[in-house]
Amino acid sequence: MEHNLLPGEKILDSPVTGLMISTHRVRMETQTSGRAQITSIMLDQLCSCETRYVSRPVLLVIAGISALLGLIMQNFLRSQPGFMFLLVIAVVLVLIYFNTRYEAVSLASAKGEINVKISVSDVQTVRHLIDQVEAAKNARYFRLQAVAAPPVQEPAGNQNSEDAPVPEAPQPATVFHCSKCGVALTEGEVYRHRSGVYCEKHYEKAIAG
C-alpha cells in the first residue's frame, strides 16, 4: 500500500495489515463492501492506547437454552428430531462465539480513535503494536522539544577575549578656575556670573560689585 508521506516522515514497522505507523502519525485504512474508511491521528495528538477483550456471551446463553430445550423434548416429548435440531443449533452458536472473539486495540485522540481487531491468540502482536506506537510518540515528543528549545548560549567566561566588549574609559572630570583667585573648582563648586566663574567667596563680591 502506497502512502503520501509528509516532509521528513518515515514509515515504521507495523504488525497489523492496513495500519501505518510513521514518525509523524498513525493511519488506519480499511475497505468494506467497496467502501474505504481512513482514520489518521497525528502522534502529538494521540492521547491513549487501550486494549479490550470483545466477545458475545449472549451466544453461549442462547446455546445453553437450545441444548436445554432439546433435552426436554427428548425426555418428555420423546422427539428425537427436535432434540437433534436444537443440539445442532447449540453447537453452531458455540462455534460462532469462539470464532468471533478478538482483542481490540484502541488508539484515541481528543476527537477520534482508531480501532484495530486482532485475534485473541495473537497476544504478541497486540504488545508489539502498542510498543511501536509508544516508541513513535515518545520520539516525536523529543523531536518537537528539541525544535522548540532556545539555542544554548556560552557563558561569558568561555567567550574569546577578542569578542568581549571593551569597557569605556572613564571621562576626566572638568576643572574650573575662579576668575578672581584662580583656585581650582569642580562642577559642584562653581558659581557662574556674567563676568565669569567664581568660588563661593568671590561670587558674593561679584554680585555686590
C-alpha positions as a Markdown table, in Angstrom:
| # | Residue | x | y | z |
|---|---|---|---|---|
| 1 | Met | 0.0 | 0.0 | 0.0 |
| 2 | Glu | 1.4 | 3.3 | -1.1 |
| 3 | His | 1.2 | 6.4 | 1.2 |
| 4 | Asn | 1.7 | 10.1 | 0.5 |
| 5 | Leu | 4.4 | 10.9 | 3.1 |
| 6 | Leu | 4.8 | 14.2 | 4.8 |
| 7 | Pro | 8.1 | 16.2 | 4.6 |
| 8 | Gly | 10.6 | 14.3 | 6.7 |
| 9 | Glu | 8.2 | 11.5 | 7.5 |
| 10 | Lys | 9.4 | 7.8 | 7.6 |
| 11 | Ile | 7.3 | 4.7 | 7.9 |
| 12 | Leu | 8.0 | 2.4 | 10.9 |
| 13 | Asp | 7.3 | -1.3 | 11.2 |
| 14 | Ser | 3.6 | -2.1 | 11.7 |
| 15 | Pro | 2.5 | -5.6 | 12.8 |
| 16 | Val | -1.1 | -5.1 | 11.5 |
| 17 | Thr | -2.1 | -5.0 | 7.9 |
| 18 | Gly | -3.8 | -1.7 | 6.9 |
| 19 | Leu | -2.3 | 0.2 | 9.8 |
| 20 | Met | 0.6 | 2.6 | 9.1 |
| 21 | Ile | 2.8 | 3.8 | 11.9 |
| 22 | Ser | 5.2 | 6.6 | 11.0 |
| 23 | Thr | 7.4 | 9.1 | 12.7 |
| 24 | His | 4.6 | 11.7 | 12.4 |
| 25 | Arg | 1.2 | 9.9 | 12.6 |
| 26 | Val | -0.9 | 6.7 | 12.9 |
| 27 | Arg | -3.2 | 5.9 | 9.9 |
| 28 | Met | -5.7 | 3.2 | 9.5 |
| 29 | Glu | -7.3 | 2.3 | 6.1 |
| 30 | Thr | -9.9 | -0.4 | 5.7 |
| 31 | Gln | -12.2 | -1.4 | 2.8 |
| 32 | Thr | -15.6 | -2.9 | 3.4 |
| 33 | Ser | -18.1 | -3.7 | 0.6 |
| 34 | Gly | -16.1 | -1.5 | -1.8 |
| 35 | Arg | -16.1 | 1.5 | 0.6 |
| 36 | Ala | -12.9 | 2.8 | 2.1 |
| 37 | Gln | -12.6 | 4.2 | 5.6 |
| 38 | Ile | -9.5 | 6.1 | 6.6 |
| 39 | Thr | -8.6 | 7.4 | 10.0 |
| 40 | Ser | -5.4 | 9.4 | 10.7 |
| 41 | Ile | -4.1 | 10.7 | 14.0 |
| 42 | Met | -1.0 | 12.8 | 14.4 |
| 43 | Leu | 1.3 | 11.4 | 17.1 |
| 44 | Asp | 1.4 | 14.7 | 19.1 |
| 45 | Gln | -2.5 | 14.5 | 19.2 |
| 46 | Leu | -2.6 | 10.8 | 20.3 |
| 47 | Cys | -3.9 | 10.6 | 23.9 |
| 48 | Ser | -4.0 | 6.9 | 24.8 |
| 49 | Cys | -3.6 | 3.3 | 23.7 |
| 50 | Glu | -6.1 | 0.7 | 25.1 |
| 51 | Thr | -6.7 | -3.0 | 24.7 |
| 52 | Arg | -10.0 | -4.6 | 25.4 |
| 53 | Tyr | -11.4 | -8.1 | 25.0 |
| 54 | Val | -14.5 | -8.2 | 22.8 |
| 55 | Ser | -16.9 | -11.2 | 22.8 |
| 56 | Arg | -20.6 | -12.1 | 22.6 |
| 57 | Pro | -21.5 | -14.1 | 25.7 |
| 58 | Val | -25.2 | -14.0 | 24.7 |
| 59 | Leu | -24.4 | -16.6 | 22.1 |
| 60 | Leu | -23.4 | -19.0 | 24.9 |
| 61 | Val | -26.6 | -18.2 | 26.8 |
| 62 | Ile | -28.7 | -19.0 | 23.7 |
| 63 | Ala | -26.8 | -22.2 | 23.0 |
| 64 | Gly | -27.4 | -23.3 | 26.6 |
| 65 | Ile | -31.1 | -22.6 | 26.3 |
| 66 | Ser | -31.2 | -24.5 | 23.0 |
| 67 | Ala | -29.5 | -27.5 | 24.5 |
| 68 | Leu | -31.8 | -27.5 | 27.5 |
| 69 | Leu | -34.9 | -27.4 | 25.3 |
| 70 | Gly | -33.5 | -30.3 | 23.3 |
| 71 | Leu | -33.1 | -32.4 | 26.4 |
| 72 | Ile | -36.7 | -31.5 | 27.5 |
| 73 | Met | -38.1 | -32.5 | 24.1 |
| 74 | Gln | -36.2 | -35.8 | 24.2 |
| 75 | Asn | -37.1 | -36.8 | 27.8 |
| 76 | Phe | -40.7 | -35.6 | 27.9 |
| 77 | Leu | -41.9 | -35.3 | 24.4 |
| 78 | Arg | -39.8 | -38.2 | 23.0 |
| 79 | Ser | -38.9 | -36.1 | 20.0 |
| 80 | Gln | -35.6 | -37.2 | 18.7 |
| 81 | Pro | -35.6 | -34.9 | 15.5 |
| 82 | Gly | -36.4 | -31.9 | 17.7 |
| 83 | Phe | -33.6 | -32.8 | 20.1 |
| 84 | Met | -31.0 | -33.2 | 17.3 |
| 85 | Phe | -32.1 | -29.9 | 15.6 |
| 86 | Leu | -31.7 | -27.9 | 18.9 |
| 87 | Leu | -28.4 | -29.6 | 19.7 |
| 88 | Val | -27.0 | -28.6 | 16.3 |
| 89 | Ile | -28.1 | -25.0 | 16.9 |
| 90 | Ala | -26.4 | -25.0 | 20.2 |
| 91 | Val | -23.1 | -26.4 | 18.7 |
| 92 | Val | -23.2 | -23.8 | 15.9 |
| 93 | Leu | -23.7 | -20.9 | 18.4 |
| 94 | Val | -20.8 | -22.1 | 20.5 |
| 95 | Leu | -18.5 | -22.2 | 17.4 |
| 96 | Ile | -19.6 | -18.7 | 16.4 |
| 97 | Tyr | -18.8 | -17.5 | 19.9 |
| 98 | Phe | -15.3 | -18.7 | 19.8 |
| 99 | Asn | -14.6 | -17.6 | 16.3 |
| 100 | Thr | -15.9 | -14.0 | 16.8 |
| 101 | Arg | -13.8 | -13.2 | 19.9 |
| 102 | Tyr | -11.0 | -10.7 | 19.4 |
| 103 | Glu | -8.7 | -8.2 | 21.1 |
| 104 | Ala | -9.5 | -4.6 | 20.2 |
| 105 | Val | -6.6 | -2.1 | 20.3 |
| 106 | Ser | -7.9 | 1.5 | 20.5 |
| 107 | Leu | -5.7 | 4.4 | 19.6 |
| 108 | Ala | -7.5 | 7.5 | 20.8 |
| 109 | Ser | -7.2 | 11.3 | 20.3 |
| 110 | Ala | -9.3 | 14.1 | 21.5 |
| 111 | Lys | -11.7 | 13.9 | 18.5 |
| 112 | Gly | -11.4 | 10.4 | 17.2 |
| 113 | Glu | -10.0 | 6.9 | 17.5 |
| 114 | Ile | -8.6 | 4.0 | 15.6 |
| 115 | Asn | -9.8 | 0.6 | 16.4 |
| 116 | Val | -7.7 | -2.4 | 15.4 |
| 117 | Lys | -9.1 | -6.0 | 15.6 |
| 118 | Ile | -6.5 | -8.7 | 16.5 |
| 119 | Ser | -7.0 | -12.4 | 17.1 |
| 120 | Val | -7.3 | -13.4 | 20.8 |
| 121 | Ser | -4.5 | -15.9 | 20.4 |
| 122 | Asp | -2.1 | -13.3 | 18.9 |
| 123 | Val | -1.0 | -11.6 | 22.2 |
| 124 | Gln | 2.5 | -10.8 | 20.9 |
| 125 | Thr | 1.0 | -8.7 | 18.0 |
| 126 | Val | -1.0 | -6.7 | 20.5 |
| 127 | Arg | 2.1 | -6.0 | 22.6 |
| 128 | His | 4.2 | -5.2 | 19.6 |
| 129 | Leu | 1.6 | -2.8 | 18.2 |
| 130 | Ile | 1.4 | -0.8 | 21.5 |
| 131 | Asp | 5.2 | -0.8 | 21.9 |
| 132 | Gln | 5.6 | 0.6 | 18.4 |
| 133 | Val | 3.0 | 3.4 | 18.9 |
| 134 | Glu | 4.5 | 4.4 | 22.3 |
| 135 | Ala | 8.0 | 4.5 | 20.9 |
| 136 | Ala | 7.0 | 6.6 | 17.9 |
| 137 | Lys | 5.1 | 9.0 | 20.1 |
| 138 | Asn | 8.0 | 9.3 | 22.5 |
| 139 | Ala | 10.5 | 10.0 | 19.7 |
| 140 | Arg | 8.1 | 12.6 | 18.2 |
| 141 | Tyr | 7.8 | 14.4 | 21.5 |
| 142 | Phe | 11.5 | 14.7 | 22.0 |
| 143 | Arg | 11.9 | 16.0 | 18.4 |
| 144 | Leu | 9.4 | 18.7 | 18.9 |
| 145 | Gln | 11.0 | 19.6 | 22.2 |
| 146 | Ala | 14.4 | 19.9 | 20.5 |
| 147 | Val | 12.9 | 22.2 | 17.8 |
| 148 | Ala | 11.2 | 24.4 | 20.4 |
| 149 | Ala | 14.2 | 24.7 | 22.8 |
| 150 | Pro | 16.2 | 28.0 | 22.6 |
| 151 | Pro | 19.8 | 27.8 | 21.4 |
| 152 | Val | 22.3 | 27.3 | 24.2 |
| 153 | Gln | 24.5 | 30.4 | 24.8 |
| 154 | Glu | 28.1 | 30.0 | 26.0 |
| 155 | Pro | 28.9 | 31.5 | 29.4 |
| 156 | Ala | 30.7 | 34.8 | 29.4 |
| 157 | Gly | 33.9 | 33.1 | 30.7 |
| 158 | Asn | 34.1 | 31.0 | 27.5 |
| 159 | Gln | 34.0 | 33.9 | 25.1 |
| 160 | Asn | 37.2 | 34.9 | 23.3 |
| 161 | Ser | 38.9 | 38.0 | 24.6 |
| 162 | Glu | 38.8 | 39.5 | 21.1 |
| 163 | Asp | 35.0 | 39.2 | 21.0 |
| 164 | Ala | 34.4 | 40.5 | 24.5 |
| 165 | Pro | 33.2 | 44.1 | 24.7 |
| 166 | Val | 35.9 | 46.6 | 25.9 |
| 167 | Pro | 34.7 | 48.8 | 28.7 |
| 168 | Glu | 34.9 | 52.5 | 28.0 |
| 169 | Ala | 37.5 | 54.6 | 29.9 |
| 170 | Pro | 36.0 | 57.0 | 32.5 |
| 171 | Gln | 35.9 | 60.6 | 31.3 |
| 172 | Pro | 38.0 | 63.0 | 33.4 |
| 173 | Ala | 36.1 | 65.5 | 35.5 |
| 174 | Thr | 36.0 | 69.1 | 34.2 |
| 175 | Val | 38.0 | 71.5 | 36.3 |
| 176 | Phe | 37.2 | 75.2 | 36.5 |
| 177 | His | 39.2 | 78.1 | 38.0 |
| 178 | Cys | 37.9 | 81.1 | 39.9 |
| 179 | Ser | 38.2 | 84.3 | 37.8 |
| 180 | Lys | 39.3 | 86.2 | 40.8 |
| 181 | Cys | 41.7 | 84.0 | 42.8 |
| 182 | Gly | 42.4 | 81.2 | 40.3 |
| 183 | Val | 41.6 | 78.3 | 42.7 |
| 184 | Ala | 40.6 | 75.0 | 41.1 |
| 185 | Leu | 36.9 | 74.2 | 41.3 |
| 186 | Thr | 34.7 | 71.1 | 40.4 |
| 187 | Glu | 31.4 | 71.3 | 38.7 |
| 188 | Gly | 29.6 | 71.3 | 42.1 |
| 189 | Glu | 31.7 | 74.2 | 43.5 |
| 190 | Val | 31.4 | 76.6 | 40.6 |
| 191 | Tyr | 29.3 | 79.8 | 40.8 |
| 192 | Arg | 28.6 | 81.3 | 37.5 |
| 193 | His | 28.2 | 85.1 | 36.8 |
| 194 | Arg | 28.0 | 87.1 | 33.6 |
| 195 | Ser | 31.5 | 88.3 | 34.3 |
| 196 | Gly | 33.0 | 84.8 | 34.8 |
| 197 | Val | 33.1 | 81.8 | 37.2 |
| 198 | Tyr | 33.9 | 82.3 | 40.9 |
| 199 | Cys | 34.3 | 80.4 | 44.1 |
| 200 | Glu | 31.7 | 81.0 | 46.8 |
| 201 | Lys | 33.7 | 83.8 | 48.4 |
| 202 | His | 34.3 | 85.9 | 45.3 |
| 203 | Tyr | 30.9 | 85.1 | 43.8 |
| 204 | Glu | 29.3 | 87.2 | 46.6 |
| 205 | Lys | 31.7 | 90.0 | 46.0 |
| 206 | Ala | 31.0 | 89.8 | 42.2 |
| 207 | Ile | 27.3 | 90.1 | 42.9 |
| 208 | Ala | 27.7 | 93.0 | 45.3 |
| 209 | Gly | 30.1 | 94.9 | 43.0 |
